[in-house]
Amino acid sequence: MNRQGPDRGTQYRTGIFFHSTDQEKVALTAIERHQPKWQKKITTEVTPATTFYRAEEYHQQYFEKNGVSHCRLPVVCPGGAPTPPSSQRRGPNPPAPVS
């Protein structure tokens, strides 16, 4: 909790922000569905959305601006599922992605 890769602190906490009870249910169900794939507890906060503040311009398109080709962290893409790093997978075989 409170980290992303090597970065630590409350500003690195992962969260899902919802606008309706339906969205909240979807988020909680997704966490519950993916938890068996991880050895450690998923600690993503599921919280009502409030005022959104856009980050400063130098944070926008950070990877492109800093010559980084991709993020090293597992990422959930639309229609996809996260792939845990091999050190955190359960069992001898990695879980199959969910479509």
ROKE-846866 format. One record per atom (N, C-alpha, C): residue number from 1; residue in one letter; atom name; x, y, z. Coordinates in steps of 0.05 Angstrom, whole numbers, plus 5000, padded with zeros to 4 digits. Layout:
BEGIN
@n = NUM | res = A | atom = CA | c1 = X | c2 = Y | c3 = Z .
...
//
This chain:
BEGIN
@n = 1 | res = M | atom = N | c1 = 5017 | c2 = 4976 | c3 = 5000 .
@n = 1 | res = M | atom = CA | c1 = 5000 | c2 = 5000 | c3 = 5000 .
@n = 1 | res = M | atom = C | c1 = 5018 | c2 = 5025 | c3 = 5000 .
@n = 2 | res = N | atom = N | c1 = 5008 | c2 = 5046 | c3 = 4988 .
@n = 2 | res = N | atom = CA | c1 = 5023 | c2 = 5071 | c3 = 4987 .
@n = 2 | res = N | atom = C | c1 = 5049 | c2 = 5069 | c3 = 4972 .
@n = 3 | res = R | atom = N | c1 = 5049 | c2 = 5054 | c3 = 4950 .
@n = 3 | res = R | atom = CA | c1 = 5073 | c2 = 5053 | c3 = 4933 .
@n = 3 | res = R | atom = C | c1 = 5065 | c2 = 5044 | c3 = 4905 .
@n = 4 | res = Q | atom = N | c1 = 5081 | c2 = 5053 | c3 = 4886 .
@n = 4 | res = Q | atom = CA | c1 = 5079 | c2 = 5044 | c3 = 4859 .
@n = 4 | res = Q | atom = C | c1 = 5108 | c2 = 5040 | c3 = 4849 .
@n = 5 | res = G | atom = N | c1 = 5116 | c2 = 5016 | c3 = 4845 .
@n = 5 | res = G | atom = CA | c1 = 5143 | c2 = 5010 | c3 = 4838 .
@n = 5 | res = G | atom = C | c1 = 5161 | c2 = 5019 | c3 = 4861 .
@n = 6 | res = P | atom = N | c1 = 5182 | c2 = 5034 | c3 = 4855 .
@n = 6 | res = P | atom = CA | c1 = 5201 | c2 = 5042 | c3 = 4876 .
@n = 6 | res = P | atom = C | c1 = 5191 | c2 = 5067 | c3 = 4891 .
@n = 7 | res = D | atom = N | c1 = 5170 | c2 = 5080 | c3 = 4881 .
@n = 7 | res = D | atom = CA | c1 = 5160 | c2 = 5104 | c3 = 4894 .
@n = 7 | res = D | atom = C | c1 = 5141 | c2 = 5098 | c3 = 4917 .
@n = 8 | res = R | atom = N | c1 = 5145 | c2 = 5112 | c3 = 4940 .
@n = 8 | res = R | atom = CA | c1 = 5129 | c2 = 5107 | c3 = 4964 .
@n = 8 | res = R | atom = C | c1 = 5118 | c2 = 5133 | c3 = 4975 .
@n = 9 | res = G | atom = N | c1 = 5095 | c2 = 5130 | c3 = 4988 .
@n = 9 | res = G | atom = CA | c1 = 5082 | c2 = 5153 | c3 = 5000 .
@n = 9 | res = G | atom = C | c1 = 5052 | c2 = 5153 | c3 = 4994 .
@n = 10 | res = T | atom = N | c1 = 5036 | c2 = 5167 | c3 = 5009 .
@n = 10 | res = T | atom = CA | c1 = 5007 | c2 = 5167 | c3 = 5006 .
@n = 10 | res = T | atom = C | c1 = 4999 | c2 = 5177 | c3 = 4978 .
@n = 11 | res = Q | atom = N | c1 = 5016 | c2 = 5194 | c3 = 4965 .
@n = 11 | res = Q | atom = CA | c1 = 5009 | c2 = 5204 | c3 = 4939 .
@n = 11 | res = Q | atom = C | c1 = 5011 | c2 = 5182 | c3 = 4917 .
@n = 12 | res = Y | atom = N | c1 = 5022 | c2 = 5159 | c3 = 4924 .
@n = 12 | res = Y | atom = CA | c1 = 5024 | c2 = 5136 | c3 = 4906 .
@n = 12 | res = Y | atom = C | c1 = 5003 | c2 = 5115 | c3 = 4911 .
@n = 13 | res = R | atom = N | c1 = 4984 | c2 = 5120 | c3 = 4928 .
@n = 13 | res = R | atom = CA | c1 = 4962 | c2 = 5101 | c3 = 4935 .
@n = 13 | res = R | atom = C | c1 = 4945 | c2 = 5097 | c3 = 4910 .
@n = 14 | res = T | atom = N | c1 = 4938 | c2 = 5072 | c3 = 4904 .
@n = 14 | res = T | atom = CA | c1 = 4921 | c2 = 5066 | c3 = 4881 .
@n = 14 | res = T | atom = C | c1 = 4892 | c2 = 5068 | c3 = 4889 .
@n = 15 | res = G | atom = N | c1 = 4876 | c2 = 5080 | c3 = 4872 .
@n = 15 | res = G | atom = CA | c1 = 4848 | c2 = 5083 | c3 = 4878 .
@n = 15 | res = G | atom = C | c1 = 4830 | c2 = 5080 | c3 = 4853 .
@n = 16 | res = I | atom = N | c1 = 4805 | c2 = 5072 | c3 = 4858 .
@n = 16 | res = I | atom = CA | c1 = 4784 | c2 = 5072 | c3 = 4838 .
@n = 16 | res = I | atom = C | c1 = 4763 | c2 = 5091 | c3 = 4849 .
@n = 17 | res = F | atom = N | c1 = 4756 | c2 = 5111 | c3 = 4833 .
@n = 17 | res = F | atom = CA | c1 = 4737 | c2 = 5132 | c3 = 4841 .
@n = 17 | res = F | atom = C | c1 = 4711 | c2 = 5128 | c3 = 4826 .
@n = 18 | res = F | atom = N | c1 = 4689 | c2 = 5125 | c3 = 4840 .
@n = 18 | res = F | atom = CA | c1 = 4664 | c2 = 5120 | c3 = 4827 .
@n = 18 | res = F | atom = C | c1 = 4644 | c2 = 5143 | c3 = 4830 .
@n = 19 | res = H | atom = N | c1 = 4625 | c2 = 5144 | c3 = 4810 .
@n = 19 | res = H | atom = CA | c1 = 4605 | c2 = 5165 | c3 = 4810 .
@n = 19 | res = H | atom = C | c1 = 4577 | c2 = 5154 | c3 = 4817 .
@n = 20 | res = S | atom = N | c1 = 4574 | c2 = 5128 | c3 = 4818 .
@n = 20 | res = S | atom = CA | c1 = 4548 | c2 = 5116 | c3 = 4824 .
@n = 20 | res = S | atom = C | c1 = 4552 | c2 = 5090 | c3 = 4839 .
@n = 21 | res = T | atom = N | c1 = 4531 | c2 = 5080 | c3 = 4851 .
@n = 21 | res = T | atom = CA | c1 = 4532 | c2 = 5055 | c3 = 4866 .
@n = 21 | res = T | atom = C | c1 = 4538 | c2 = 5032 | c3 = 4846 .
@n = 22 | res = D | atom = N | c1 = 4528 | c2 = 5034 | c3 = 4822 .
@n = 22 | res = D | atom = CA | c1 = 4534 | c2 = 5013 | c3 = 4802 .
@n = 22 | res = D | atom = C | c1 = 4564 | c2 = 5012 | c3 = 4796 .
@n = 23 | res = Q | atom = N | c1 = 4577 | c2 = 5035 | c3 = 4793 .
@n = 23 | res = Q | atom = CA | c1 = 4606 | c2 = 5035 | c3 = 4788 .
@n = 23 | res = Q | atom = C | c1 = 4621 | c2 = 5024 | c3 = 4813 .
@n = 24 | res = E | atom = N | c1 = 4611 | c2 = 5031 | c3 = 4836 .
@n = 24 | res = E | atom = CA | c1 = 4624 | c2 = 5020 | c3 = 4861 .
@n = 24 | res = E | atom = C | c1 = 4623 | c2 = 4990 | c3 = 4861 .
@n = 25 | res = K | atom = N | c1 = 4599 | c2 = 4979 | c3 = 4855 .
@n = 25 | res = K | atom = CA | c1 = 4596 | c2 = 4950 | c3 = 4854 .
@n = 25 | res = K | atom = C | c1 = 4614 | c2 = 4937 | c3 = 4834 .
@n = 26 | res = V | atom = N | c1 = 4617 | c2 = 4949 | c3 = 4810 .
@n = 26 | res = V | atom = CA | c1 = 4634 | c2 = 4938 | c3 = 4789 .
@n = 26 | res = V | atom = C | c1 = 4663 | c2 = 4937 | c3 = 4800 .
@n = 27 | res = A | atom = N | c1 = 4672 | c2 = 4959 | c3 = 4812 .
@n = 27 | res = A | atom = CA | c1 = 4700 | c2 = 4960 | c3 = 4822 .
@n = 27 | res = A | atom = C | c1 = 4705 | c2 = 4939 | c3 = 4844 .
@n = 28 | res = L | atom = N | c1 = 4686 | c2 = 4937 | c3 = 4863 .
@n = 28 | res = L | atom = CA | c1 = 4690 | c2 = 4918 | c3 = 4884 .
@n = 28 | res = L | atom = C | c1 = 4689 | c2 = 4889 | c3 = 4874 .
@n = 29 | res = T | atom = N | c1 = 4672 | c2 = 4884 | c3 = 4854 .
@n = 29 | res = T | atom = CA | c1 = 4670 | c2 = 4857 | c3 = 4842 .
@n = 29 | res = T | atom = C | c1 = 4696 | c2 = 4851 | c3 = 4827 .
@n = 30 | res = A | atom = N | c1 = 4707 | c2 = 4870 | c3 = 4813 .
@n = 30 | res = A | atom = CA | c1 = 4732 | c2 = 4866 | c3 = 4798 .
@n = 30 | res = A | atom = C | c1 = 4755 | c2 = 4859 | c3 = 4818 .
@n = 31 | res = I | atom = N | c1 = 4757 | c2 = 4873 | c3 = 4840 .
@n = 31 | res = I | atom = CA | c1 = 4778 | c2 = 4868 | c3 = 4859 .
@n = 31 | res = I | atom = C | c1 = 4774 | c2 = 4840 | c3 = 4871 .
@n = 32 | res = E | atom = N | c1 = 4750 | c2 = 4833 | c3 = 4877 .
@n = 32 | res = E | atom = CA | c1 = 4744 | c2 = 4806 | c3 = 4888 .
@n = 32 | res = E | atom = C | c1 = 4751 | c2 = 4784 | c3 = 4868 .
@n = 33 | res = R | atom = N | c1 = 4745 | c2 = 4789 | c3 = 4843 .
@n = 33 | res = R | atom = CA | c1 = 4750 | c2 = 4770 | c3 = 4822 .
@n = 33 | res = R | atom = C | c1 = 4780 | c2 = 4765 | c3 = 4817 .
@n = 34 | res = H | atom = N | c1 = 4796 | c2 = 4787 | c3 = 4819 .
@n = 34 | res = H | atom = CA | c1 = 4824 | c2 = 4785 | c3 = 4814 .
@n = 34 | res = H | atom = C | c1 = 4841 | c2 = 4778 | c3 = 4838 .
@n = 35 | res = Q | atom = N | c1 = 4830 | c2 = 4780 | c3 = 4862 .
@n = 35 | res = Q | atom = CA | c1 = 4846 | c2 = 4775 | c3 = 4886 .
@n = 35 | res = Q | atom = C | c1 = 4859 | c2 = 4747 | c3 = 4886 .
@n = 36 | res = P | atom = N | c1 = 4845 | c2 = 4726 | c3 = 4877 .
@n = 36 | res = P | atom = CA | c1 = 4858 | c2 = 4699 | c3 = 4878 .
@n = 36 | res = P | atom = C | c1 = 4884 | c2 = 4697 | c3 = 4862 .
@n = 37 | res = K | atom = N | c1 = 4888 | c2 = 4716 | c3 = 4843 .
@n = 37 | res = K | atom = CA | c1 = 4912 | c2 = 4715 | c3 = 4826 .
@n = 37 | res = K | atom = C | c1 = 4937 | c2 = 4726 | c3 = 4841 .
@n = 38 | res = W | atom = N | c1 = 4933 | c2 = 4738 | c3 = 4864 .
@n = 38 | res = W | atom = CA | c1 = 4955 | c2 = 4751 | c3 = 4878 .
@n = 38 | res = W | atom = C | c1 = 4959 | c2 = 4739 | c3 = 4905 .
@n = 39 | res = Q | atom = N | c1 = 4985 | c2 = 4737 | c3 = 4914 .
@n = 39 | res = Q | atom = CA | c1 = 4991 | c2 = 4727 | c3 = 4940 .
@n = 39 | res = Q | atom = C | c1 = 4983 | c2 = 4747 | c3 = 4962 .
@n = 40 | res = K | atom = N | c1 = 4989 | c2 = 4773 | c3 = 4956 .
@n = 40 | res = K | atom = CA | c1 = 4983 | c2 = 4794 | c3 = 4976 .
@n = 40 | res = K | atom = C | c1 = 4955 | c2 = 4805 | c3 = 4971 .
@n = 41 | res = K | atom = N | c1 = 4943 | c2 = 4817 | c3 = 4992 .
@n = 41 | res = K | atom = CA | c1 = 4917 | c2 = 4829 | c3 = 4990 .
@n = 41 | res = K | atom = C | c1 = 4918 | c2 = 4854 | c3 = 4972 .
@n = 42 | res = I | atom = N | c1 = 4898 | c2 = 4856 | c3 = 4954 .
@n = 42 | res = I | atom = CA | c1 = 4895 | c2 = 4880 | c3 = 4937 .
@n = 42 | res = I | atom = C | c1 = 4886 | c2 = 4902 | c3 = 4956 .
@n = 43 | res = T | atom = N | c1 = 4901 | c2 = 4924 | c3 = 4956 .
@n = 43 | res = T | atom = CA | c1 = 4894 | c2 = 4946 | c3 = 4975 .
@n = 43 | res = T | atom = C | c1 = 4884 | c2 = 4971 | c3 = 4961 .
@n = 44 | res = T | atom = N | c1 = 4875 | c2 = 4969 | c3 = 4936 .
@n = 44 | res = T | atom = CA | c1 = 4864 | c2 = 4991 | c3 = 4921 .
@n = 44 | res = T | atom = C | c1 = 4840 | c2 = 5002 | c3 = 4935 .
@n = 45 | res = E | atom = N | c1 = 4840 | c2 = 5029 | c3 = 4940 .
@n = 45 | res = E | atom = CA | c1 = 4817 | c2 = 5042 | c3 = 4953 .
@n = 45 | res = E | atom = C | c1 = 4795 | c2 = 5045 | c3 = 4932 .
@n = 46 | res = V | atom = N | c1 = 4770 | c2 = 5041 | c3 = 4941 .
@n = 46 | res = V | atom = CA | c1 = 4747 | c2 = 5046 | c3 = 4924 .
@n = 46 | res = V | atom = C | c1 = 4732 | c2 = 5068 | c3 = 4939 .
@n = 47 | res = T | atom = N | c1 = 4732 | c2 = 5092 | c3 = 4926 .
@n = 47 | res = T | atom = CA | c1 = 4723 | c2 = 5116 | c3 = 4940 .
@n = 47 | res = T | atom = C | c1 = 4705 | c2 = 5133 | c3 = 4921 .
@n = 48 | res = P | atom = N | c1 = 4685 | c2 = 5147 | c3 = 4932 .
@n = 48 | res = P | atom = CA | c1 = 4669 | c2 = 5165 | c3 = 4916 .
@n = 48 | res = P | atom = C | c1 = 4686 | c2 = 5186 | c3 = 4902 .
@n = 49 | res = A | atom = N | c1 = 4681 | c2 = 5192 | c3 = 4877 .
@n = 49 | res = A | atom = CA | c1 = 4695 | c2 = 5213 | c3 = 4862 .
@n = 49 | res = A | atom = C | c1 = 4688 | c2 = 5240 | c3 = 4874 .
@n = 50 | res = T | atom = N | c1 = 4708 | c2 = 5257 | c3 = 4875 .
@n = 50 | res = T | atom = CA | c1 = 4703 | c2 = 5285 | c3 = 4884 .
@n = 50 | res = T | atom = C | c1 = 4714 | c2 = 5303 | c3 = 4863 .
@n = 51 | res = T | atom = N | c1 = 4722 | c2 = 5327 | c3 = 4870 .
@n = 51 | res = T | atom = CA | c1 = 4733 | c2 = 5346 | c3 = 4851 .
@n = 51 | res = T | atom = C | c1 = 4759 | c2 = 5334 | c3 = 4839 .
@n = 52 | res = F | atom = N | c1 = 4762 | c2 = 5336 | c3 = 4813 .
@n = 52 | res = F | atom = CA | c1 = 4785 | c2 = 5326 | c3 = 4799 .
@n = 52 | res = F | atom = C | c1 = 4804 | c2 = 5350 | c3 = 4792 .
@n = 53 | res = Y | atom = N | c1 = 4829 | c2 = 5347 | c3 = 4799 .
@n = 53 | res = Y | atom = CA | c1 = 4848 | c2 = 5368 | c3 = 4793 .
@n = 53 | res = Y | atom = C | c1 = 4869 | c2 = 5357 | c3 = 4773 .
@n = 54 | res = R | atom = N | c1 = 4870 | c2 = 5368 | c3 = 4750 .
@n = 54 | res = R | atom = CA | c1 = 4888 | c2 = 5360 | c3 = 4730 .
@n = 54 | res = R | atom = C | c1 = 4917 | c2 = 5366 | c3 = 4739 .
@n = 55 | res = A | atom = N | c1 = 4935 | c2 = 5347 | c3 = 4735 .
@n = 55 | res = A | atom = CA | c1 = 4963 | c2 = 5351 | c3 = 4742 .
@n = 55 | res = A | atom = C | c1 = 4976 | c2 = 5373 | c3 = 4725 .
@n = 56 | res = E | atom = N | c1 = 4998 | c2 = 5383 | c3 = 4735 .
@n = 56 | res = E | atom = CA | c1 = 5012 | c2 = 5403 | c3 = 4720 .
@n = 56 | res = E | atom = C | c1 = 5021 | c2 = 5392 | c3 = 4693 .
@n = 57 | res = E | atom = N | c1 = 5025 | c2 = 5410 | c3 = 4674 .
@n = 57 | res = E | atom = CA | c1 = 5031 | c2 = 5402 | c3 = 4646 .
@n = 57 | res = E | atom = C | c1 = 5056 | c2 = 5384 | c3 = 4645 .
@n = 58 | res = Y | atom = N | c1 = 5076 | c2 = 5389 | c3 = 4662 .
@n = 58 | res = Y | atom = CA | c1 = 5100 | c2 = 5372 | c3 = 4660 .
@n = 58 | res = Y | atom = C | c1 = 5095 | c2 = 5343 | c3 = 4667 .
@n = 59 | res = H | atom = N | c1 = 5072 | c2 = 5337 | c3 = 4680 .
@n = 59 | res = H | atom = CA | c1 = 5064 | c2 = 5310 | c3 = 4686 .
@n = 59 | res = H | atom = C | c1 = 5049 | c2 = 5296 | c3 = 4663 .
@n = 60 | res = Q | atom = N | c1 = 5038 | c2 = 5312 | c3 = 4645 .
@n = 60 | res = Q | atom = CA | c1 = 5023 | c2 = 5301 | c3 = 4623 .
@n = 60 | res = Q | atom = C | c1 = 5041 | c2 = 5287 | c3 = 4603 .
@n = 61 | res = Q | atom = N | c1 = 5033 | c2 = 5263 | c3 = 4593 .
@n = 61 | res = Q | atom = CA | c1 = 5049 | c2 = 5247 | c3 = 4574 .
@n = 61 | res = Q | atom = C | c1 = 5077 | c2 = 5243 | c3 = 4585 .
@n = 62 | res = Y | atom = N | c1 = 5080 | c2 = 5237 | c3 = 4610 .
@n = 62 | res = Y | atom = CA | c1 = 5106 | c2 = 5235 | c3 = 4624 .
@n = 62 | res = Y | atom = C | c1 = 5125 | c2 = 5216 | c3 = 4610 .
@n = 63 | res = F | atom = N | c1 = 5115 | c2 = 5192 | c3 = 4603 .
@n = 63 | res = F | atom = CA | c1 = 5133 | c2 = 5172 | c3 = 4590 .
@n = 63 | res = F | atom = C | c1 = 5144 | c2 = 5183 | c3 = 4564 .
@n = 64 | res = E | atom = N | c1 = 5127 | c2 = 5194 | c3 = 4547 .
@n = 64 | res = E | atom = CA | c1 = 5136 | c2 = 5205 | c3 = 4521 .
@n = 64 | res = E | atom = C | c1 = 5157 | c2 = 5227 | c3 = 4525 .
@n = 65 | res = K | atom = N | c1 = 5152 | c2 = 5245 | c3 = 4544 .
@n = 65 | res = K | atom = CA | c1 = 5170 | c2 = 5267 | c3 = 4548 .
@n = 65 | res = K | atom = C | c1 = 5197 | c2 = 5259 | c3 = 4560 .
@n = 66 | res = N | atom = N | c1 = 5197 | c2 = 5236 | c3 = 4574 .
@n = 66 | res = N | atom = CA | c1 = 5222 | c2 = 5227 | c3 = 4587 .
@n = 66 | res = N | atom = C | c1 = 5234 | c2 = 5203 | c3 = 4575 .
@n = 67 | res = G | atom = N | c1 = 5227 | c2 = 5196 | c3 = 4550 .
@n = 67 | res = G | atom = CA | c1 = 5239 | c2 = 5175 | c3 = 4536 .
@n = 67 | res = G | atom = C | c1 = 5235 | c2 = 5147 | c3 = 4547 .
@n = 68 | res = V | atom = N | c1 = 5212 | c2 = 5143 | c3 = 4561 .
@n = 68 | res = V | atom = CA | c1 = 5206 | c2 = 5117 | c3 = 4572 .
@n = 68 | res = V | atom = C | c1 = 5186 | c2 = 5104 | c3 = 4554 .
@n = 69 | res = S | atom = N | c1 = 5191 | c2 = 5079 | c3 = 4545 .
@n = 69 | res = S | atom = CA | c1 = 5174 | c2 = 5066 | c3 = 4526 .
@n = 69 | res = S | atom = C | c1 = 5148 | c2 = 5055 | c3 = 4538 .
@n = 70 | res = H | atom = N | c1 = 5149 | c2 = 5048 | c3 = 4563 .
@n = 70 | res = H | atom = CA | c1 = 5125 | c2 = 5036 | c3 = 4576 .
@n = 70 | res = H | atom = C | c1 = 5128 | c2 = 5036 | c3 = 4606 .
@n = 71 | res = C | atom = N | c1 = 5107 | c2 = 5032 | c3 = 4620 .
@n = 71 | res = C | atom = CA | c1 = 5107 | c2 = 5029 | c3 = 4649 .
@n = 71 | res = C | atom = C | c1 = 5114 | c2 = 5001 | c3 = 4657 .
@n = 72 | res = R | atom = N | c1 = 5130 | c2 = 4997 | c3 = 4677 .
@n = 72 | res = R | atom = CA | c1 = 5138 | c2 = 4971 | c3 = 4686 .
@n = 72 | res = R | atom = C | c1 = 5117 | c2 = 4957 | c3 = 4704 .
@n = 73 | res = L | atom = N | c1 = 5097 | c2 = 4972 | c3 = 4712 .
@n = 73 | res = L | atom = CA | c1 = 5077 | c2 = 4961 | c3 = 4730 .
@n = 73 | res = L | atom = C | c1 = 5055 | c2 = 4947 | c3 = 4715 .
@n = 74 | res = P | atom = N | c1 = 5042 | c2 = 4927 | c3 = 4728 .
@n = 74 | res = P | atom = CA | c1 = 5019 | c2 = 4914 | c3 = 4715 .
@n = 74 | res = P | atom = C | c1 = 4997 | c2 = 4935 | c3 = 4711 .
@n = 75 | res = V | atom = N | c1 = 4986 | c2 = 4936 | c3 = 4687 .
@n = 75 | res = V | atom = CA | c1 = 4965 | c2 = 4956 | c3 = 4681 .
@n = 75 | res = V | atom = C | c1 = 4941 | c2 = 4942 | c3 = 4671 .
@n = 76 | res = V | atom = N | c1 = 4917 | c2 = 4952 | c3 = 4679 .
@n = 76 | res = V | atom = CA | c1 = 4892 | c2 = 4941 | c3 = 4668 .
@n = 76 | res = V | atom = C | c1 = 4884 | c2 = 4958 | c3 = 4645 .
@n = 77 | res = C | atom = N | c1 = 4882 | c2 = 4945 | c3 = 4622 .
@n = 77 | res = C | atom = CA | c1 = 4873 | c2 = 4959 | c3 = 4597 .
@n = 77 | res = C | atom = C | c1 = 4843 | c2 = 4953 | c3 = 4593 .
@n = 78 | res = P | atom = N | c1 = 4829 | c2 = 4971 | c3 = 4580 .
@n = 78 | res = P | atom = CA | c1 = 4801 | c2 = 4966 | c3 = 4575 .
@n = 78 | res = P | atom = C | c1 = 4796 | c2 = 4938 | c3 = 4563 .
@n = 79 | res = G | atom = N | c1 = 4779 | c2 = 4923 | c3 = 4575 .
@n = 79 | res = G | atom = CA | c1 = 4773 | c2 = 4896 | c3 = 4566 .
@n = 79 | res = G | atom = C | c1 = 4793 | c2 = 4875 | c3 = 4574 .
@n = 80 | res = G | atom = N | c1 = 4814 | c2 = 4883 | c3 = 4588 .
@n = 80 | res = G | atom = CA | c1 = 4835 | c2 = 4864 | c3 = 4596 .
@n = 80 | res = G | atom = C | c1 = 4836 | c2 = 4861 | c3 = 4626 .
@n = 81 | res = A | atom = N | c1 = 4855 | c2 = 4846 | c3 = 4635 .
@n = 81 | res = A | atom = CA | c1 = 4859 | c2 = 4841 | c3 = 4664 .
@n = 81 | res = A | atom = C | c1 = 4888 | c2 = 4845 | c3 = 4670 .
@n = 82 | res = P | atom = N | c1 = 4895 | c2 = 4852 | c3 = 4695 .
@n = 82 | res = P | atom = CA | c1 = 4923 | c2 = 4855 | c3 = 4702 .
@n = 82 | res = P | atom = C | c1 = 4937 | c2 = 4828 | c3 = 4702 .
@n = 83 | res = T | atom = N | c1 = 4962 | c2 = 4829 | c3 = 4695 .
@n = 83 | res = T | atom = CA | c1 = 4979 | c2 = 4805 | c3 = 4696 .
@n = 83 | res = T | atom = C | c1 = 4999 | c2 = 4809 | c3 = 4719 .
@n = 84 | res = P | atom = N | c1 = 4997 | c2 = 4794 | c3 = 4741 .
@n = 84 | res = P | atom = CA | c1 = 5015 | c2 = 4797 | c3 = 4763 .
@n = 84 | res = P | atom = C | c1 = 5044 | c2 = 4791 | c3 = 4755 .
@n = 85 | res = P | atom = N | c1 = 5063 | c2 = 4805 | c3 = 4767 .
@n = 85 | res = P | atom = CA | c1 = 5091 | c2 = 4798 | c3 = 4762 .
@n = 85 | res = P | atom = C | c1 = 5095 | c2 = 4769 | c3 = 4770 .
@n = 86 | res = S | atom = N | c1 = 5114 | c2 = 4755 | c3 = 4757 .
@n = 86 | res = S | atom = CA | c1 = 5117 | c2 = 4727 | c3 = 4762 .
@n = 86 | res = S | atom = C | c1 = 5123 | c2 = 4721 | c3 = 4791 .
@n = 87 | res = S | atom = N | c1 = 5136 | c2 = 4739 | c3 = 4805 .
@n = 87 | res = S | atom = CA | c1 = 5143 | c2 = 4734 | c3 = 4834 .
@n = 87 | res = S | atom = C | c1 = 5118 | c2 = 4734 | c3 = 4851 .
@n = 88 | res = Q | atom = N | c1 = 5095 | c2 = 4745 | c3 = 4842 .
@n = 88 | res = Q | atom = CA | c1 = 5071 | c2 = 4746 | c3 = 4858 .
@n = 88 | res = Q | atom = C | c1 = 5049 | c2 = 4728 | c3 = 4849 .
@n = 89 | res = R | atom = N | c1 = 5054 | c2 = 4712 | c3 = 4827 .
@n = 89 | res = R | atom = CA | c1 = 5033 | c2 = 4695 | c3 = 4817 .
@n = 89 | res = R | atom = C | c1 = 5030 | c2 = 4671 | c3 = 4836 .
@n = 90 | res = R | atom = N | c1 = 5006 | c2 = 4660 | c3 = 4837 .
@n = 90 | res = R | atom = CA | c1 = 5000 | c2 = 4636 | c3 = 4852 .
@n = 90 | res = R | atom = C | c1 = 5004 | c2 = 4612 | c3 = 4834 .
@n = 91 | res = G | atom = N | c1 = 5014 | c2 = 4590 | c3 = 4846 .
@n = 91 | res = G | atom = CA | c1 = 5016 | c2 = 4565 | c3 = 4831 .
@n = 91 | res = G | atom = C | c1 = 5038 | c2 = 4565 | c3 = 4811 .
@n = 92 | res = P | atom = N | c1 = 5041 | c2 = 4542 | c3 = 4797 .
@n = 92 | res = P | atom = CA | c1 = 5063 | c2 = 4539 | c3 = 4778 .
@n = 92 | res = P | atom = C | c1 = 5059 | c2 = 4553 | c3 = 4752 .
@n = 93 | res = N | atom = N | c1 = 5034 | c2 = 4558 | c3 = 4744 .
@n = 93 | res = N | atom = CA | c1 = 5028 | c2 = 4571 | c3 = 4719 .
@n = 93 | res = N | atom = C | c1 = 5015 | c2 = 4598 | c3 = 4723 .
@n = 94 | res = P | atom = N | c1 = 5022 | c2 = 4617 | c3 = 4706 .
@n = 94 | res = P | atom = CA | c1 = 5010 | c2 = 4644 | c3 = 4708 .
@n = 94 | res = P | atom = C | c1 = 4980 | c2 = 4642 | c3 = 4702 .
@n = 95 | res = P | atom = N | c1 = 4964 | c2 = 4660 | c3 = 4714 .
@n = 95 | res = P | atom = CA | c1 = 4935 | c2 = 4660 | c3 = 4708 .
@n = 95 | res = P | atom = C | c1 = 4931 | c2 = 4670 | c3 = 4679 .
@n = 96 | res = A | atom = N | c1 = 4911 | c2 = 4659 | c3 = 4667 .
@n = 96 | res = A | atom = CA | c1 = 4903 | c2 = 4668 | c3 = 4640 .
@n = 96 | res = A | atom = C | c1 = 4889 | c2 = 4695 | c3 = 4642 .
@n = 97 | res = P | atom = N | c1 = 4894 | c2 = 4713 | c3 = 4623 .
@n = 97 | res = P | atom = CA | c1 = 4880 | c2 = 4738 | c3 = 4622 .
@n = 97 | res = P | atom = C | c1 = 4850 | c2 = 4734 | c3 = 4619 .
@n = 98 | res = V | atom = N | c1 = 4835 | c2 = 4751 | c3 = 4632 .
@n = 98 | res = V | atom = CA | c1 = 4806 | c2 = 4750 | c3 = 4630 .
@n = 98 | res = V | atom = C | c1 = 4797 | c2 = 4768 | c3 = 4607 .
@n = 99 | res = S | atom = N | c1 = 4779 | c2 = 4759 | c3 = 4590 .
@n = 99 | res = S | atom = CA | c1 = 4770 | c2 = 4776 | c3 = 4568 .
@n = 99 | res = S | atom = C | c1 = 4743 | c2 = 4786 | c3 = 4574 .
//
